[in-house]
Amino acid sequence: KCKEKDRVKFAMATLRGRALTWWNGRTKVMGIEAAKHTPWSEVKKWMTEEFCPRSVIQRMEDELYNLRMKGMDIDGYT
């Protein structure tokens, strides 16, 4: 488990491709020090907005909500 102060630094070190390009663009605008000290909750919100549009989240929530088990045999279902 990462300490709160290290979460952004650790998570951003794992980015690749388009996600890394996106993050580098953000750090250029806000400055590397400001980016490193941004709360994880804020970074997570930015990433969700950028990479998982609300329409996709809504579709996934709908699919989950509408899951139904067919038949009565749990062992067969799993």
mmJSON file of the N, C-alpha and C atoms, coordinates in Angstrom:
{"data_MODEL":{"atom_site":{
"group_PDB":["ATOM","ATOM","ATOM","ATOM","ATOM","ATOM","ATOM","ATOM","ATOM","ATOM","ATOM","ATOM","ATOM","ATOM","ATOM","ATOM","ATOM","ATOM","ATOM","ATOM","ATOM","ATOM","ATOM","ATOM","ATOM","ATOM","ATOM","ATOM","ATOM","ATOM","ATOM","ATOM","ATOM","ATOM","ATOM","ATOM","ATOM","ATOM","ATOM","ATOM","ATOM","ATOM","ATOM","ATOM","ATOM","ATOM","ATOM","ATOM","ATOM","ATOM","ATOM","ATOM","ATOM","ATOM","ATOM","ATOM","ATOM","ATOM","ATOM","ATOM","ATOM","ATOM","ATOM","ATOM","ATOM","ATOM","ATOM","ATOM","ATOM","ATOM","ATOM","ATOM","ATOM","ATOM","ATOM","ATOM","ATOM","ATOM","ATOM","ATOM","ATOM","ATOM","ATOM","ATOM","ATOM","ATOM","ATOM","ATOM","ATOM","ATOM","ATOM","ATOM","ATOM","ATOM","ATOM","ATOM","ATOM","ATOM","ATOM","ATOM","ATOM","ATOM","ATOM","ATOM","ATOM","ATOM","ATOM","ATOM","ATOM","ATOM","ATOM","ATOM","ATOM","ATOM","ATOM","ATOM","ATOM","ATOM","ATOM","ATOM","ATOM","ATOM","ATOM","ATOM","ATOM","ATOM","ATOM","ATOM","ATOM","ATOM","ATOM","ATOM","ATOM","ATOM","ATOM","ATOM","ATOM","ATOM","ATOM","ATOM","ATOM","ATOM","ATOM","ATOM","ATOM","ATOM","ATOM","ATOM","ATOM","ATOM","ATOM","ATOM","ATOM","ATOM","ATOM","ATOM","ATOM","ATOM","ATOM","ATOM","ATOM","ATOM","ATOM","ATOM","ATOM","ATOM","ATOM","ATOM","ATOM","ATOM","ATOM","ATOM","ATOM","ATOM","ATOM","ATOM","ATOM","ATOM","ATOM","ATOM","ATOM","ATOM","ATOM","ATOM","ATOM","ATOM","ATOM","ATOM","ATOM","ATOM","ATOM","ATOM","ATOM","ATOM","ATOM","ATOM","ATOM","ATOM","ATOM","ATOM","ATOM","ATOM","ATOM","ATOM","ATOM","ATOM","ATOM","ATOM","ATOM","ATOM","ATOM","ATOM","ATOM","ATOM","ATOM","ATOM","ATOM","ATOM","ATOM","ATOM","ATOM","ATOM","ATOM","ATOM","ATOM","ATOM","ATOM","ATOM","ATOM","ATOM","ATOM","ATOM","ATOM","ATOM"],
"id":[1,2,3,4,5,6,7,8,9,10,11,12,13,14,15,16,17,18,19,20,21,22,23,24,25,26,27,28,29,30,31,32,33,34,35,36,37,38,39,40,41,42,43,44,45,46,47,48,49,50,51,52,53,54,55,56,57,58,59,60,61,62,63,64,65,66,67,68,69,70,71,72,73,74,75,76,77,78,79,80,81,82,83,84,85,86,87,88,89,90,91,92,93,94,95,96,97,98,99,100,101,102,103,104,105,106,107,108,109,110,111,112,113,114,115,116,117,118,119,120,121,122,123,124,125,126,127,128,129,130,131,132,133,134,135,136,137,138,139,140,141,142,143,144,145,146,147,148,149,150,151,152,153,154,155,156,157,158,159,160,161,162,163,164,165,166,167,168,169,170,171,172,173,174,175,176,177,178,179,180,181,182,183,184,185,186,187,188,189,190,191,192,193,194,195,196,197,198,199,200,201,202,203,204,205,206,207,208,209,210,211,212,213,214,215,216,217,218,219,220,221,222,223,224,225,226,227,228,229,230,231,232,233,234],
"type_symbol":["N","C","C","N","C","C","N","C","C","N","C","C","N","C","C","N","C","C","N","C","C","N","C","C","N","C","C","N","C","C","N","C","C","N","C","C","N","C","C","N","C","C","N","C","C","N","C","C","N","C","C","N","C","C","N","C","C","N","C","C","N","C","C","N","C","C","N","C","C","N","C","C","N","C","C","N","C","C","N","C","C","N","C","C","N","C","C","N","C","C","N","C","C","N","C","C","N","C","C","N","C","C","N","C","C","N","C","C","N","C","C","N","C","C","N","C","C","N","C","C","N","C","C","N","C","C","N","C","C","N","C","C","N","C","C","N","C","C","N","C","C","N","C","C","N","C","C","N","C","C","N","C","C","N","C","C","N","C","C","N","C","C","N","C","C","N","C","C","N","C","C","N","C","C","N","C","C","N","C","C","N","C","C","N","C","C","N","C","C","N","C","C","N","C","C","N","C","C","N","C","C","N","C","C","N","C","C","N","C","C","N","C","C","N","C","C","N","C","C","N","C","C","N","C","C","N","C","C","N","C","C","N","C","C"],
"label_atom_id":["N","CA","C","N","CA","C","N","CA","C","N","CA","C","N","CA","C","N","CA","C","N","CA","C","N","CA","C","N","CA","C","N","CA","C","N","CA","C","N","CA","C","N","CA","C","N","CA","C","N","CA","C","N","CA","C","N","CA","C","N","CA","C","N","CA","C","N","CA","C","N","CA","C","N","CA","C","N","CA","C","N","CA","C","N","CA","C","N","CA","C","N","CA","C","N","CA","C","N","CA","C","N","CA","C","N","CA","C","N","CA","C","N","CA","C","N","CA","C","N","CA","C","N","CA","C","N","CA","C","N","CA","C","N","CA","C","N","CA","C","N","CA","C","N","CA","C","N","CA","C","N","CA","C","N","CA","C","N","CA","C","N","CA","C","N","CA","C","N","CA","C","N","CA","C","N","CA","C","N","CA","C","N","CA","C","N","CA","C","N","CA","C","N","CA","C","N","CA","C","N","CA","C","N","CA","C","N","CA","C","N","CA","C","N","CA","C","N","CA","C","N","CA","C","N","CA","C","N","CA","C","N","CA","C","N","CA","C","N","CA","C","N","CA","C","N","CA","C","N","CA","C","N","CA","C","N","CA","C","N","CA","C","N","CA","C","N","CA","C","N","CA","C"],
"label_alt_id":[null,null,null,null,null,null,null,null,null,null,null,null,null,null,null,null,null,null,null,null,null,null,null,null,null,null,null,null,null,null,null,null,null,null,null,null,null,null,null,null,null,null,null,null,null,null,null,null,null,null,null,null,null,null,null,null,null,null,null,null,null,null,null,null,null,null,null,null,null,null,null,null,null,null,null,null,null,null,null,null,null,null,null,null,null,null,null,null,null,null,null,null,null,null,null,null,null,null,null,null,null,null,null,null,null,null,null,null,null,null,null,null,null,null,null,null,null,null,null,null,null,null,null,null,null,null,null,null,null,null,null,null,null,null,null,null,null,null,null,null,null,null,null,null,null,null,null,null,null,null,null,null,null,null,null,null,null,null,null,null,null,null,null,null,null,null,null,null,null,null,null,null,null,null,null,null,null,null,null,null,null,null,null,null,null,null,null,null,null,null,null,null,null,null,null,null,null,null,null,null,null,null,null,null,null,null,null,null,null,null,null,null,null,null,null,null,null,null,null,null,null,null,null,null,null,null,null,null,null,null,null,null,null,null],
"label_comp_id":["LYS","LYS","LYS","CYS","CYS","CYS","LYS","LYS","LYS","GLU","GLU","GLU","LYS","LYS","LYS","ASP","ASP","ASP","ARG","ARG","ARG","VAL","VAL","VAL","LYS","LYS","LYS","PHE","PHE","PHE","ALA","ALA","ALA","MET","MET","MET","ALA","ALA","ALA","THR","THR","THR","LEU","LEU","LEU","ARG","ARG","ARG","GLY","GLY","GLY","ARG","ARG","ARG","ALA","ALA","ALA","LEU","LEU","LEU","THR","THR","THR","TRP","TRP","TRP","TRP","TRP","TRP","ASN","ASN","ASN","GLY","GLY","GLY","ARG","ARG","ARG","THR","THR","THR","LYS","LYS","LYS","VAL","VAL","VAL","MET","MET","MET","GLY","GLY","GLY","ILE","ILE","ILE","GLU","GLU","GLU","ALA","ALA","ALA","ALA","ALA","ALA","LYS","LYS","LYS","HIS","HIS","HIS","THR","THR","THR","PRO","PRO","PRO","TRP","TRP","TRP","SER","SER","SER","GLU","GLU","GLU","VAL","VAL","VAL","LYS","LYS","LYS","LYS","LYS","LYS","TRP","TRP","TRP","MET","MET","MET","THR","THR","THR","GLU","GLU","GLU","GLU","GLU","GLU","PHE","PHE","PHE","CYS","CYS","CYS","PRO","PRO","PRO","ARG","ARG","ARG","SER","SER","SER","VAL","VAL","VAL","ILE","ILE","ILE","GLN","GLN","GLN","ARG","ARG","ARG","MET","MET","MET","GLU","GLU","GLU","ASP","ASP","ASP","GLU","GLU","GLU","LEU","LEU","LEU","TYR","TYR","TYR","ASN","ASN","ASN","LEU","LEU","LEU","ARG","ARG","ARG","MET","MET","MET","LYS","LYS","LYS","GLY","GLY","GLY","MET","MET","MET","ASP","ASP","ASP","ILE","ILE","ILE","ASP","ASP","ASP","GLY","GLY","GLY","TYR","TYR","TYR","THR","THR","THR"],
"label_asym_id":["A","A","A","A","A","A","A","A","A","A","A","A","A","A","A","A","A","A","A","A","A","A","A","A","A","A","A","A","A","A","A","A","A","A","A","A","A","A","A","A","A","A","A","A","A","A","A","A","A","A","A","A","A","A","A","A","A","A","A","A","A","A","A","A","A","A","A","A","A","A","A","A","A","A","A","A","A","A","A","A","A","A","A","A","A","A","A","A","A","A","A","A","A","A","A","A","A","A","A","A","A","A","A","A","A","A","A","A","A","A","A","A","A","A","A","A","A","A","A","A","A","A","A","A","A","A","A","A","A","A","A","A","A","A","A","A","A","A","A","A","A","A","A","A","A","A","A","A","A","A","A","A","A","A","A","A","A","A","A","A","A","A","A","A","A","A","A","A","A","A","A","A","A","A","A","A","A","A","A","A","A","A","A","A","A","A","A","A","A","A","A","A","A","A","A","A","A","A","A","A","A","A","A","A","A","A","A","A","A","A","A","A","A","A","A","A","A","A","A","A","A","A","A","A","A","A","A","A","A","A","A","A","A","A"],
"label_entity_id":["1","1","1","1","1","1","1","1","1","1","1","1","1","1","1","1","1","1","1","1","1","1","1","1","1","1","1","1","1","1","1","1","1","1","1","1","1","1","1","1","1","1","1","1","1","1","1","1","1","1","1","1","1","1","1","1","1","1","1","1","1","1","1","1","1","1","1","1","1","1","1","1","1","1","1","1","1","1","1","1","1","1","1","1","1","1","1","1","1","1","1","1","1","1","1","1","1","1","1","1","1","1","1","1","1","1","1","1","1","1","1","1","1","1","1","1","1","1","1","1","1","1","1","1","1","1","1","1","1","1","1","1","1","1","1","1","1","1","1","1","1","1","1","1","1","1","1","1","1","1","1","1","1","1","1","1","1","1","1","1","1","1","1","1","1","1","1","1","1","1","1","1","1","1","1","1","1","1","1","1","1","1","1","1","1","1","1","1","1","1","1","1","1","1","1","1","1","1","1","1","1","1","1","1","1","1","1","1","1","1","1","1","1","1","1","1","1","1","1","1","1","1","1","1","1","1","1","1","1","1","1","1","1","1"],
"label_seq_id":[1,1,1,2,2,2,3,3,3,4,4,4,5,5,5,6,6,6,7,7,7,8,8,8,9,9,9,10,10,10,11,11,11,12,12,12,13,13,13,14,14,14,15,15,15,16,16,16,17,17,17,18,18,18,19,19,19,20,20,20,21,21,21,22,22,22,23,23,23,24,24,24,25,25,25,26,26,26,27,27,27,28,28,28,29,29,29,30,30,30,31,31,31,32,32,32,33,33,33,34,34,34,35,35,35,36,36,36,37,37,37,38,38,38,39,39,39,40,40,40,41,41,41,42,42,42,43,43,43,44,44,44,45,45,45,46,46,46,47,47,47,48,48,48,49,49,49,50,50,50,51,51,51,52,52,52,53,53,53,54,54,54,55,55,55,56,56,56,57,57,57,58,58,58,59,59,59,60,60,60,61,61,61,62,62,62,63,63,63,64,64,64,65,65,65,66,66,66,67,67,67,68,68,68,69,69,69,70,70,70,71,71,71,72,72,72,73,73,73,74,74,74,75,75,75,76,76,76,77,77,77,78,78,78],
"pdbx_PDB_ins_code":[null,null,null,null,null,null,null,null,null,null,null,null,null,null,null,null,null,null,null,null,null,null,null,null,null,null,null,null,null,null,null,null,null,null,null,null,null,null,null,null,null,null,null,null,null,null,null,null,null,null,null,null,null,null,null,null,null,null,null,null,null,null,null,null,null,null,null,null,null,null,null,null,null,null,null,null,null,null,null,null,null,null,null,null,null,null,null,null,null,null,null,null,null,null,null,null,null,null,null,null,null,null,null,null,null,null,null,null,null,null,null,null,null,null,null,null,null,null,null,null,null,null,null,null,null,null,null,null,null,null,null,null,null,null,null,null,null,null,null,null,null,null,null,null,null,null,null,null,null,null,null,null,null,null,null,null,null,null,null,null,null,null,null,null,null,null,null,null,null,null,null,null,null,null,null,null,null,null,null,null,null,null,null,null,null,null,null,null,null,null,null,null,null,null,null,null,null,null,null,null,null,null,null,null,null,null,null,null,null,null,null,null,null,null,null,null,null,null,null,null,null,null,null,null,null,null,null,null,null,null,null,null,null,null],
"Cartn_x":[0.85,0.0,0.894,0.63,1.406,0.927,1.859,1.496,0.81,-0.095,-0.843,0.092,1.172,2.079,2.823,2.871,3.6,2.701,1.397,0.48,0.591,0.578,0.624,1.937,3.034,4.347,4.427,3.977,4.025,3.123,1.892,0.94,1.407,1.936,2.359,3.593,4.387,5.565,5.166,3.921,3.457,2.744,2.523,1.793,2.607,1.893,2.509,1.632,2.208,1.44,0.668,-0.595,-1.446,-1.607,-1.67,-1.818,-0.596,0.587,1.809,1.866,1.483,1.452,0.483,-0.678,-1.674,-1.098,-0.469,0.083,1.2,2.07,3.154,2.602,1.517,0.873,0.332,-0.263,-0.788,0.341,1.449,2.547,3.197,3.211,3.759,2.921,1.611,0.708,0.778,0.754,0.673,2.017,3.046,4.361,4.546,5.736,6.016,5.806,6.207,6.049,4.583,3.795,2.359,1.715,2.115,1.56,1.889,3.131,3.546,2.806,2.355,1.682,0.159,-0.348,-1.796,-2.342,-3.421,-3.993,-4.403,-4.213,-4.543,-6.004,-6.904,-8.327,-8.568,-7.828,-7.957,-7.399,-6.238,-5.634,-6.549,-7.092,-8.0,-9.227,-9.743,-10.889,-10.525,-9.356,-8.907,-8.786,-8.198,-7.99,-9.322,-10.257,-11.569,-12.254,-12.196,-12.804,-12.16,-10.854,-10.12,-10.271,-10.22,-10.109,-11.345,-12.298,-13.514,-14.716,-15.214,-16.334,-17.551,-18.343,-19.527,-20.441,-20.561,-21.431,-20.961,-19.653,-19.107,-19.368,-19.157,-19.422,-20.897,-21.781,-23.219,-23.582,-23.018,-23.294,-22.836,-21.649,-21.124,-21.99,-22.429,-23.305,-24.631,-25.168,-26.42,-26.257,-25.153,-24.897,-24.803,-24.111,-23.974,-25.326,-26.083,-27.386,-28.335,-28.23,-29.156,-28.677,-27.588,-27.133,-28.182,-28.431,-29.385,-28.788,-29.001,-28.563,-29.632,-29.197,-30.133,-30.194,-31.385,-31.541,-31.315,-31.396,-31.28,-30.021,-29.179,-28.005,-26.775,-26.43,-25.294,-23.991,-23.814,-22.583,-22.425,-23.497,-23.444,-23.204,-23.667,-23.515,-22.071,-21.395,-20.02,-19.126],
"Cartn_y":[-1.18,0.0,1.241,2.148,3.39,4.418,5.201,6.347,7.355,8.13,9.119,10.023,10.467,11.401,10.766,9.433,8.744,8.184,8.227,7.584,8.135,9.449,10.045,9.689,9.847,9.545,8.087,7.171,5.748,5.432,5.91,5.616,6.18,7.38,7.997,7.31,6.688,5.95,4.689,4.255,3.046,3.35,4.615,4.971,4.659,4.293,4.008,4.599,4.781,5.179,6.469,6.422,7.614,8.172,7.3,7.769,8.574,8.117,8.846,10.181,10.185,11.432,12.425,11.93,12.776,13.375,12.547,13.028,14.037,13.773,14.713,16.066,16.061,17.312,18.073,17.355,18.005,18.607,17.87,18.383,19.598,19.665,20.855,22.082,21.911,23.033,23.48,22.53,22.895,22.927,22.388,22.33,21.011,20.47,19.149,19.11,20.148,20.154,20.176,21.005,21.049,19.705,19.095,17.793,16.735,16.722,15.729,15.885,17.096,17.348,17.391,17.022,16.961,15.765,15.934,14.799,13.667,12.438,11.271,11.3,11.738,11.773,12.665,13.746,14.662,14.026,13.402,12.74,11.622,10.863,9.768,10.311,11.443,12.077,12.496,13.117,13.523,12.322,11.249,10.058,9.424,9.391,8.832,9.66,10.977,11.858,11.673,11.499,11.388,10.018,8.961,7.62,6.742,7.181,6.385,7.322,7.659,8.605,8.133,9.062,8.762,7.762,7.867,6.948,5.502,5.289,3.936,3.43,4.284,3.906,3.554,4.365,4.109,2.771,2.465,1.192,0.022,0.137,-0.928,-1.109,-0.001,-0.084,-0.747,-0.396,-1.007,-2.506,-2.914,-4.338,-5.075,-4.492,-5.115,-5.216,-4.14,-4.113,-5.148,-5.377,-6.269,-7.713,-8.057,-9.448,-10.339,-11.459,-12.421,-13.812,-14.611,-15.997,-16.812,-17.653,-18.497,-19.853,-20.275,-21.55,-21.405,-22.511,-22.489,-23.182,-23.653,-24.436,-23.535,-23.122,-22.223,-22.895,-24.174,-24.87,-24.879,-25.086,-25.074,-23.685,-22.7,-21.316,-20.844,-21.3,-20.885,-21.882],
"Cartn_z":[0.0,0.0,0.0,-0.926,-1.031,-0.012,0.467,1.29,0.375,0.937,0.154,-0.647,-0.025,-0.699,-1.874,-1.93,-3.001,-4.098,-3.913,-4.86,-6.274,-6.413,-7.749,-8.427,-7.714,-8.29,-8.739,-7.909,-8.247,-9.433,-9.389,-10.464,-11.798,-11.792,-13.043,-13.625,-12.774,-13.255,-14.013,-13.86,-14.549,-15.862,-16.169,-17.39,-18.637,-19.694,-20.991,-22.093,-23.267,-24.449,-24.281,-24.701,-24.673,-23.267,-22.271,-20.89,-20.452,-20.826,-20.477,-21.215,-22.477,-23.248,-22.612,-22.212,-21.546,-20.261,-19.433,-18.163,-18.402,-19.35,-19.651,-20.079,-20.84,-21.235,-20.037,-19.104,-17.895,-17.066,-16.936,-16.111,-16.751,-18.08,-18.745,-18.429,-18.407,-18.145,-16.688,-15.767,-14.348,-13.638,-14.262,-13.631,-12.9,-12.958,-12.397,-10.885,-10.186,-8.725,-8.325,-9.006,-8.709,-9.026,-10.121,-10.507,-9.46,-8.997,-7.999,-6.673,-6.375,-5.102,-5.226,-6.391,-6.575,-5.798,-5.069,-4.328,-5.272,-4.814,-5.63,-6.074,-5.21,-5.567,-6.784,-6.893,-8.029,-9.305,-9.2,-10.363,-10.854,-9.923,-10.28,-11.017,-10.564,-11.223,-12.649,-12.82,-14.158,-15.091,-14.57,-15.4,-15.797,-14.88,-15.191,-16.267,-16.137,-17.138,-18.51,-18.536,-19.797,-20.453,-19.669,-20.243,-20.072,-19.307,-19.119,-19.109,-20.3,-20.391,-19.597,-19.16,-18.351,-19.056,-20.368,-21.107,-20.967,-20.941,-20.78,-19.361,-18.384,-16.995,-16.828,-17.405,-17.301,-17.929,-19.098,-19.763,-18.896,-18.308,-17.453,-16.2,-15.61,-14.442,-14.804,-15.977,-16.428,-16.628,-17.253,-17.466,-16.13,-15.182,-13.869,-13.166,-13.211,-12.55,-13.147,-14.447,-15.142,-15.242,-14.581,-14.594,-13.936,-14.559,-14.018,-14.132,-13.114,-13.154,-13.875,-14.803,-15.542,-14.859,-14.516,-13.84,-12.345,-11.651,-10.201,-9.694,-10.584,-10.212,-10.105,-8.91,-8.711,-9.138,-8.827,-9.224,-10.736,-11.452,-12.913,-13.469,-12.758,-13.197,-13.071,-12.015,-11.799,-12.466],
"occupancy":[1.0,1.0,1.0,1.0,1.0,1.0,1.0,1.0,1.0,1.0,1.0,1.0,1.0,1.0,1.0,1.0,1.0,1.0,1.0,1.0,1.0,1.0,1.0,1.0,1.0,1.0,1.0,1.0,1.0,1.0,1.0,1.0,1.0,1.0,1.0,1.0,1.0,1.0,1.0,1.0,1.0,1.0,1.0,1.0,1.0,1.0,1.0,1.0,1.0,1.0,1.0,1.0,1.0,1.0,1.0,1.0,1.0,1.0,1.0,1.0,1.0,1.0,1.0,1.0,1.0,1.0,1.0,1.0,1.0,1.0,1.0,1.0,1.0,1.0,1.0,1.0,1.0,1.0,1.0,1.0,1.0,1.0,1.0,1.0,1.0,1.0,1.0,1.0,1.0,1.0,1.0,1.0,1.0,1.0,1.0,1.0,1.0,1.0,1.0,1.0,1.0,1.0,1.0,1.0,1.0,1.0,1.0,1.0,1.0,1.0,1.0,1.0,1.0,1.0,1.0,1.0,1.0,1.0,1.0,1.0,1.0,1.0,1.0,1.0,1.0,1.0,1.0,1.0,1.0,1.0,1.0,1.0,1.0,1.0,1.0,1.0,1.0,1.0,1.0,1.0,1.0,1.0,1.0,1.0,1.0,1.0,1.0,1.0,1.0,1.0,1.0,1.0,1.0,1.0,1.0,1.0,1.0,1.0,1.0,1.0,1.0,1.0,1.0,1.0,1.0,1.0,1.0,1.0,1.0,1.0,1.0,1.0,1.0,1.0,1.0,1.0,1.0,1.0,1.0,1.0,1.0,1.0,1.0,1.0,1.0,1.0,1.0,1.0,1.0,1.0,1.0,1.0,1.0,1.0,1.0,1.0,1.0,1.0,1.0,1.0,1.0,1.0,1.0,1.0,1.0,1.0,1.0,1.0,1.0,1.0,1.0,1.0,1.0,1.0,1.0,1.0,1.0,1.0,1.0,1.0,1.0,1.0,1.0,1.0,1.0,1.0,1.0,1.0,1.0,1.0,1.0,1.0,1.0,1.0],
"B_iso_or_equiv":[0.0,0.0,0.0,0.0,0.0,0.0,0.0,0.0,0.0,0.0,0.0,0.0,0.0,0.0,0.0,0.0,0.0,0.0,0.0,0.0,0.0,0.0,0.0,0.0,0.0,0.0,0.0,0.0,0.0,0.0,0.0,0.0,0.0,0.0,0.0,0.0,0.0,0.0,0.0,0.0,0.0,0.0,0.0,0.0,0.0,0.0,0.0,0.0,0.0,0.0,0.0,0.0,0.0,0.0,0.0,0.0,0.0,0.0,0.0,0.0,0.0,0.0,0.0,0.0,0.0,0.0,0.0,0.0,0.0,0.0,0.0,0.0,0.0,0.0,0.0,0.0,0.0,0.0,0.0,0.0,0.0,0.0,0.0,0.0,0.0,0.0,0.0,0.0,0.0,0.0,0.0,0.0,0.0,0.0,0.0,0.0,0.0,0.0,0.0,0.0,0.0,0.0,0.0,0.0,0.0,0.0,0.0,0.0,0.0,0.0,0.0,0.0,0.0,0.0,0.0,0.0,0.0,0.0,0.0,0.0,0.0,0.0,0.0,0.0,0.0,0.0,0.0,0.0,0.0,0.0,0.0,0.0,0.0,0.0,0.0,0.0,0.0,0.0,0.0,0.0,0.0,0.0,0.0,0.0,0.0,0.0,0.0,0.0,0.0,0.0,0.0,0.0,0.0,0.0,0.0,0.0,0.0,0.0,0.0,0.0,0.0,0.0,0.0,0.0,0.0,0.0,0.0,0.0,0.0,0.0,0.0,0.0,0.0,0.0,0.0,0.0,0.0,0.0,0.0,0.0,0.0,0.0,0.0,0.0,0.0,0.0,0.0,0.0,0.0,0.0,0.0,0.0,0.0,0.0,0.0,0.0,0.0,0.0,0.0,0.0,0.0,0.0,0.0,0.0,0.0,0.0,0.0,0.0,0.0,0.0,0.0,0.0,0.0,0.0,0.0,0.0,0.0,0.0,0.0,0.0,0.0,0.0,0.0,0.0,0.0,0.0,0.0,0.0,0.0,0.0,0.0,0.0,0.0,0.0],
"pdbx_formal_charge":[null,null,null,null,null,null,null,null,null,null,null,null,null,null,null,null,null,null,null,null,null,null,null,null,null,null,null,null,null,null,null,null,null,null,null,null,null,null,null,null,null,null,null,null,null,null,null,null,null,null,null,null,null,null,null,null,null,null,null,null,null,null,null,null,null,null,null,null,null,null,null,null,null,null,null,null,null,null,null,null,null,null,null,null,null,null,null,null,null,null,null,null,null,null,null,null,null,null,null,null,null,null,null,null,null,null,null,null,null,null,null,null,null,null,null,null,null,null,null,null,null,null,null,null,null,null,null,null,null,null,null,null,null,null,null,null,null,null,null,null,null,null,null,null,null,null,null,null,null,null,null,null,null,null,null,null,null,null,null,null,null,null,null,null,null,null,null,null,null,null,null,null,null,null,null,null,null,null,null,null,null,null,null,null,null,null,null,null,null,null,null,null,null,null,null,null,null,null,null,null,null,null,null,null,null,null,null,null,null,null,null,null,null,null,null,null,null,null,null,null,null,null,null,null,null,null,null,null,null,null,null,null,null,null],
"auth_seq_id":[1,1,1,2,2,2,3,3,3,4,4,4,5,5,5,6,6,6,7,7,7,8,8,8,9,9,9,10,10,10,11,11,11,12,12,12,13,13,13,14,14,14,15,15,15,16,16,16,17,17,17,18,18,18,19,19,19,20,20,20,21,21,21,22,22,22,23,23,23,24,24,24,25,25,25,26,26,26,27,27,27,28,28,28,29,29,29,30,30,30,31,31,31,32,32,32,33,33,33,34,34,34,35,35,35,36,36,36,37,37,37,38,38,38,39,39,39,40,40,40,41,41,41,42,42,42,43,43,43,44,44,44,45,45,45,46,46,46,47,47,47,48,48,48,49,49,49,50,50,50,51,51,51,52,52,52,53,53,53,54,54,54,55,55,55,56,56,56,57,57,57,58,58,58,59,59,59,60,60,60,61,61,61,62,62,62,63,63,63,64,64,64,65,65,65,66,66,66,67,67,67,68,68,68,69,69,69,70,70,70,71,71,71,72,72,72,73,73,73,74,74,74,75,75,75,76,76,76,77,77,77,78,78,78],
"auth_comp_id":["LYS","LYS","LYS","CYS","CYS","CYS","LYS","LYS","LYS","GLU","GLU","GLU","LYS","LYS","LYS","ASP","ASP","ASP","ARG","ARG","ARG","VAL","VAL","VAL","LYS","LYS","LYS","PHE","PHE","PHE","ALA","ALA","ALA","MET","MET","MET","ALA","ALA","ALA","THR","THR","THR","LEU","LEU","LEU","ARG","ARG","ARG","GLY","GLY","GLY","ARG","ARG","ARG","ALA","ALA","ALA","LEU","LEU","LEU","THR","THR","THR","TRP","TRP","TRP","TRP","TRP","TRP","ASN","ASN","ASN","GLY","GLY","GLY","ARG","ARG","ARG","THR","THR","THR","LYS","LYS","LYS","VAL","VAL","VAL","MET","MET","MET","GLY","GLY","GLY","ILE","ILE","ILE","GLU","GLU","GLU","ALA","ALA","ALA","ALA","ALA","ALA","LYS","LYS","LYS","HIS","HIS","HIS","THR","THR","THR","PRO","PRO","PRO","TRP","TRP","TRP","SER","SER","SER","GLU","GLU","GLU","VAL","VAL","VAL","LYS","LYS","LYS","LYS","LYS","LYS","TRP","TRP","TRP","MET","MET","MET","THR","THR","THR","GLU","GLU","GLU","GLU","GLU","GLU","PHE","PHE","PHE","CYS","CYS","CYS","PRO","PRO","PRO","ARG","ARG","ARG","SER","SER","SER","VAL","VAL","VAL","ILE","ILE","ILE","GLN","GLN","GLN","ARG","ARG","ARG","MET","MET","MET","GLU","GLU","GLU","ASP","ASP","ASP","GLU","GLU","GLU","LEU","LEU","LEU","TYR","TYR","TYR","ASN","ASN","ASN","LEU","LEU","LEU","ARG","ARG","ARG","MET","MET","MET","LYS","LYS","LYS","GLY","GLY","GLY","MET","MET","MET","ASP","ASP","ASP","ILE","ILE","ILE","ASP","ASP","ASP","GLY","GLY","GLY","TYR","TYR","TYR","THR","THR","THR"],
"auth_asym_id":["A","A","A","A","A","A","A","A","A","A","A","A","A","A","A","A","A","A","A","A","A","A","A","A","A","A","A","A","A","A","A","A","A","A","A","A","A","A","A","A","A","A","A","A","A","A","A","A","A","A","A","A","A","A","A","A","A","A","A","A","A","A","A","A","A","A","A","A","A","A","A","A","A","A","A","A","A","A","A","A","A","A","A","A","A","A","A","A","A","A","A","A","A","A","A","A","A","A","A","A","A","A","A","A","A","A","A","A","A","A","A","A","A","A","A","A","A","A","A","A","A","A","A","A","A","A","A","A","A","A","A","A","A","A","A","A","A","A","A","A","A","A","A","A","A","A","A","A","A","A","A","A","A","A","A","A","A","A","A","A","A","A","A","A","A","A","A","A","A","A","A","A","A","A","A","A","A","A","A","A","A","A","A","A","A","A","A","A","A","A","A","A","A","A","A","A","A","A","A","A","A","A","A","A","A","A","A","A","A","A","A","A","A","A","A","A","A","A","A","A","A","A","A","A","A","A","A","A","A","A","A","A","A","A"],
"auth_atom_id":["N","CA","C","N","CA","C","N","CA","C","N","CA","C","N","CA","C","N","CA","C","N","CA","C","N","CA","C","N","CA","C","N","CA","C","N","CA","C","N","CA","C","N","CA","C","N","CA","C","N","CA","C","N","CA","C","N","CA","C","N","CA","C","N","CA","C","N","CA","C","N","CA","C","N","CA","C","N","CA","C","N","CA","C","N","CA","C","N","CA","C","N","CA","C","N","CA","C","N","CA","C","N","CA","C","N","CA","C","N","CA","C","N","CA","C","N","CA","C","N","CA","C","N","CA","C","N","CA","C","N","CA","C","N","CA","C","N","CA","C","N","CA","C","N","CA","C","N","CA","C","N","CA","C","N","CA","C","N","CA","C","N","CA","C","N","CA","C","N","CA","C","N","CA","C","N","CA","C","N","CA","C","N","CA","C","N","CA","C","N","CA","C","N","CA","C","N","CA","C","N","CA","C","N","CA","C","N","CA","C","N","CA","C","N","CA","C","N","CA","C","N","CA","C","N","CA","C","N","CA","C","N","CA","C","N","CA","C","N","CA","C","N","CA","C","N","CA","C","N","CA","C","N","CA","C","N","CA","C","N","CA","C","N","CA","C","N","CA","C","N","CA","C"],
"pdbx_PDB_model_num":[1,1,1,1,1,1,1,1,1,1,1,1,1,1,1,1,1,1,1,1,1,1,1,1,1,1,1,1,1,1,1,1,1,1,1,1,1,1,1,1,1,1,1,1,1,1,1,1,1,1,1,1,1,1,1,1,1,1,1,1,1,1,1,1,1,1,1,1,1,1,1,1,1,1,1,1,1,1,1,1,1,1,1,1,1,1,1,1,1,1,1,1,1,1,1,1,1,1,1,1,1,1,1,1,1,1,1,1,1,1,1,1,1,1,1,1,1,1,1,1,1,1,1,1,1,1,1,1,1,1,1,1,1,1,1,1,1,1,1,1,1,1,1,1,1,1,1,1,1,1,1,1,1,1,1,1,1,1,1,1,1,1,1,1,1,1,1,1,1,1,1,1,1,1,1,1,1,1,1,1,1,1,1,1,1,1,1,1,1,1,1,1,1,1,1,1,1,1,1,1,1,1,1,1,1,1,1,1,1,1,1,1,1,1,1,1,1,1,1,1,1,1,1,1,1,1,1,1,1,1,1,1,1,1]
}}}
